[in-house]
Amino acid sequence: IYGGRISYDMSFNYLQAVDLMPNEYVSIQDTDDAVIEDIWNKTNGNHLPFIFSIDNTSVGSGSESEHIFARFGQNSLDMTQVAPDVFNISMRIEEEF
């Protein structure tokens, strides 16, 4: 059996703009709770690795195997506006070796 990198292709549909995009793009806002501000900007896109888990209930001893050291697998985030202030977004998370 040959090993390889774990990767996840994820799509999110019908996200409100306030949940996806920061209020301002000119500075980092720690109080802003948006996908782009919380993960994309803080990792500089695919430049900085982060710890990722597909299961948010993974805690306690033995949970280390459910986390991966990862990076984004794309150079940019592509969003599609499907209604006023409503977007679809997809992203790829790849294990970092």
C-alpha positions, 0 to 999 in steps of 0.5 A: 500500500502506498501512502499519499497526501490527504486532501479535502475538496470542500464547497459551501453554498448560500453563505451570507456575505457577512459570514464570508468576507471581512468588513474591511480589506485594508487591515486585519480585524481580529473581531471580524468573524468571516471565512476570509478574515479567519483563515485565508488572510491569516495564512496568507492564502496557501503560504502558511500551514495550519492545523486542520480537522474535519471533525470539530469534536476531536478532543482528548488523547488519541485525537492527534490522528484526526488532525493534519498539518495543511495548506490551501491547495489553490492560489486564490479563493473563487466565489460565485455570487448567487443572490444579493449578498449570498455566495458559493465558495469552494476550497481545497485543503492539502496535507503538508509534509 
